[in-house]
Amino acid sequence: MARTHKTNATLDTPRRKGQLPTKSCATCGRPFEWRKKWAANWHEVRYCSEHCRRRRT
């Protein structure tokens, strides 16, 4: 029997790397792409990394 696993991904989650939504980091301004760990709160994500989050002004 095949195993299935639940993910945090929603039905609106893009399936291909080229279709991932992007945002600009509030600190450094560089664009960053959607990550699976951010699926539940993508609308709240503002920083591309932990380093930028700590450096916020």
Contacts in CASP RR format, 6 or more apart in sequence:
PFRMAT RR
TARGET T0000
AUTHOR 0000-0000-0000
METHOD contacts of the structure
MODEL  1
MARTHKTNATLDTPRRKGQLPTKSCATCGRPFEWRKKWAANWHEVRYCSE
HCRRRRT
7 36 0 8 1.000
7 39 0 8 1.000
8 36 0 8 1.000
8 37 0 8 1.000
8 39 0 8 1.000
8 40 0 8 1.000
9 36 0 8 1.000
9 39 0 8 1.000
10 39 0 8 1.000
13 34 0 8 1.000
13 36 0 8 1.000
13 39 0 8 1.000
14 20 0 8 1.000
14 21 0 8 1.000
14 34 0 8 1.000
20 33 0 8 1.000
20 34 0 8 1.000
21 33 0 8 1.000
21 34 0 8 1.000
21 42 0 8 1.000
22 31 0 8 1.000
22 32 0 8 1.000
22 33 0 8 1.000
22 34 0 8 1.000
23 31 0 8 1.000
23 32 0 8 1.000
23 45 0 8 1.000
23 46 0 8 1.000
24 30 0 8 1.000
24 31 0 8 1.000
24 32 0 8 1.000
25 31 0 8 1.000
25 32 0 8 1.000
25 46 0 8 1.000
25 47 0 8 1.000
25 48 0 8 1.000
25 49 0 8 1.000
25 52 0 8 1.000
26 46 0 8 1.000
26 47 0 8 1.000
26 52 0 8 1.000
26 56 0 8 1.000
27 47 0 8 1.000
27 48 0 8 1.000
27 52 0 8 1.000
27 53 0 8 1.000
27 55 0 8 1.000
27 56 0 8 1.000
27 57 0 8 1.000
28 48 0 8 1.000
28 52 0 8 1.000
29 48 0 8 1.000
30 48 0 8 1.000
32 48 0 8 1.000
32 49 0 8 1.000
34 42 0 8 1.000
38 45 0 8 1.000
46 53 0 8 1.000
47 53 0 8 1.000
47 56 0 8 1.000
END
